[in-house]
């Protein structure tokens, strides 16, 4: 049986991908890997390496530490099931904090 703490990062990456509106194929393209690999990572059948975490952070425009923090925050929340996104209110608040802020044009302010 897989370590549930290690699987939290897999689930967090899946939730972050869905929150930012990427399909698995779009995420795979952004990460430079196959859609099958993204699927295996999200299901927890492939471990997340630091290199993979780096790629996700760059693709999502967040820091690796923010992804790790998010993984810790969703621990104990209901798992993501294929075809459904179940996110607790606390997880949504954390995702909103992680969402990249678009720069404000000084001329329009």
Sine and cosine of phi, psi and omega as CSV:
sin_phi,cos_phi,sin_psi,cos_psi,sin_omega,cos_omega
0.00,0.00,0.68,-0.73,-0.04,-1.00
-0.95,0.30,0.51,-0.86,0.05,-1.00
-0.92,0.39,0.87,-0.49,-0.04,-1.00
-0.88,0.47,-0.49,0.87,0.01,-1.00
-0.94,0.35,-0.61,0.79,0.05,-1.00
-0.93,0.36,-0.57,0.82,-0.01,-1.00
-0.95,0.31,-0.32,0.95,0.00,-1.00
-0.88,0.47,-0.59,0.81,0.02,-1.00
-0.93,0.37,-0.59,0.81,0.05,-1.00
-0.88,0.47,-0.73,0.69,0.01,-1.00
-0.91,0.41,-0.64,0.77,0.01,-1.00
-0.88,0.47,-0.64,0.77,0.02,-1.00
-0.91,0.42,-0.62,0.78,0.05,-1.00
-0.91,0.42,-0.71,0.70,0.01,-1.00
-0.89,0.45,-0.68,0.73,0.01,-1.00
-0.89,0.45,-0.68,0.74,0.03,-1.00
-0.85,0.52,-0.74,0.67,-0.03,-1.00
-0.92,0.39,-0.64,0.77,0.00,-1.00
-0.87,0.50,-0.66,0.75,-0.01,-1.00
-0.99,0.12,0.04,1.00,0.14,-0.99
0.99,0.16,0.36,0.93,0.05,-1.00
-1.00,0.02,0.67,-0.75,0.22,-0.98
-0.98,0.22,0.20,-0.98,0.05,-1.00
-0.88,0.47,-0.61,0.79,0.00,-1.00
-0.92,0.40,-0.67,0.74,0.04,-1.00
-0.89,0.45,-0.65,0.76,0.02,-1.00
-0.91,0.41,-0.68,0.74,0.02,-1.00
-0.86,0.50,-0.68,0.73,0.03,-1.00
-0.88,0.48,-0.69,0.73,0.00,-1.00
-0.92,0.39,-0.50,0.86,-0.03,-1.00
-1.00,0.01,-0.23,0.97,-0.06,-1.00
0.96,0.30,0.60,0.80,0.04,-1.00
-0.64,-0.77,0.09,-1.00,-0.03,-1.00
-0.98,0.19,0.38,-0.93,0.08,-1.00
-0.89,0.45,-0.58,0.82,0.03,-1.00
-0.88,0.47,-0.63,0.77,0.02,-1.00
-0.92,0.40,-0.68,0.73,0.04,-1.00
-0.86,0.51,-0.69,0.72,0.02,-1.00
-0.87,0.49,-0.69,0.72,0.01,-1.00
-0.91,0.42,-0.62,0.78,0.05,-1.00
-0.89,0.46,-0.74,0.67,-0.05,-1.00
-0.91,0.41,-0.56,0.83,0.04,-1.00
-0.98,0.21,-0.26,0.97,0.00,-1.00
1.00,0.04,0.18,0.98,0.04,-1.00
-0.99,0.11,-0.25,0.97,0.12,-0.99
-0.87,-0.50,0.70,-0.71,0.03,-1.00
-0.96,0.28,0.48,-0.88,0.04,-1.00
-1.00,-0.02,0.88,-0.48,0.05,-1.00
-1.00,0.03,0.22,-0.98,0.08,-1.00
-0.89,0.47,-0.59,0.81,0.04,-1.00
-0.89,0.45,-0.69,0.73,0.03,-1.00
-0.90,0.44,-0.69,0.73,0.03,-1.00
-0.88,0.47,-0.65,0.76,0.08,-1.00
-0.85,0.52,-0.72,0.69,-0.03,-1.00
-0.88,0.47,-0.71,0.71,0.04,-1.00
-0.88,0.48,-0.69,0.72,-0.02,-1.00
-0.86,0.50,-0.71,0.71,0.01,-1.00
-0.91,0.42,-0.73,0.68,-0.04,-1.00
-0.89,0.46,-0.57,0.82,-0.03,-1.00
-1.00,-0.05,-0.16,0.99,0.02,-1.00
0.95,0.30,0.56,0.83,0.03,-1.00
-0.77,-0.64,0.14,-0.99,0.06,-1.00
-1.00,0.07,0.46,-0.89,0.07,-1.00
-0.84,0.54,-0.64,0.77,-0.03,-1.00
-0.89,0.45,-0.54,0.84,0.03,-1.00
-0.93,0.37,-0.62,0.79,0.06,-1.00
-0.91,0.42,-0.64,0.77,0.03,-1.00
-0.92,0.40,-0.67,0.74,0.04,-1.00
-0.88,0.48,-0.69,0.72,0.02,-1.00
-0.88,0.48,-0.67,0.74,0.02,-1.00
-0.86,0.51,-0.66,0.75,0.03,-1.00
-0.92,0.39,-0.60,0.80,-0.04,-1.00
-0.93,0.36,-0.52,0.85,-0.04,-1.00
-1.00,0.02,-0.04,1.00,0.01,-1.00
-0.83,0.56,0.75,-0.67,0.01,-1.00
1.00,-0.01,-0.17,0.99,0.07,-1.00
-0.98,0.18,0.29,-0.96,0.00,-1.00
-0.87,0.49,0.58,-0.81,-0.01,-1.00
-0.95,0.32,0.39,-0.92,0.07,-1.00
-0.99,0.15,0.75,-0.66,0.05,-1.00
-0.96,-0.28,0.52,-0.86,-0.01,-1.00
-0.83,0.55,0.77,-0.64,0.03,-1.00
0.99,0.10,-0.08,1.00,-0.01,-1.00
-0.71,-0.70,0.57,-0.82,0.08,-1.00
-0.88,-0.48,0.89,-0.45,0.03,-1.00
-0.89,-0.46,0.93,-0.37,-0.03,-1.00
-0.81,-0.59,0.81,-0.59,0.05,-1.00
-0.94,0.35,0.41,-0.91,0.01,-1.00
-0.82,0.58,-0.64,0.76,0.01,-1.00
-0.90,0.44,-0.63,0.78,0.02,-1.00
-0.91,0.42,-0.63,0.78,0.03,-1.00
-0.90,0.44,-0.64,0.77,0.04,-1.00
-0.88,0.47,-0.67,0.74,0.02,-1.00
-0.91,0.42,-0.69,0.72,0.02,-1.00
-0.87,0.49,-0.63,0.77,0.03,-1.00
-0.88,0.47,-0.59,0.81,0.04,-1.00
-0.93,0.37,-0.53,0.85,-0.04,-1.00
-0.99,0.13,-0.35,0.94,-0.07,-1.00
-0.87,0.49,0.75,-0.66,0.01,-1.00
-0.86,0.50,0.64,-0.76,0.02,-1.00
-1.00,-0.02,0.78,-0.63,0.04,-1.00
-0.97,0.25,0.68,-0.74,-0.01,-1.00
-0.89,0.45,0.60,-0.80,0.01,-1.00
-1.00,-0.01,0.74,-0.67,0.05,-1.00
-0.97,0.23,0.87,-0.49,-0.06,-1.00
-0.87,0.50,-0.47,0.88,-0.03,-1.00
-0.97,0.25,-0.40,0.92,-0.02,-1.00
-1.00,-0.03,-0.10,0.99,-0.03,-1.00
-1.00,0.05,0.00,0.00,0.00,0.00
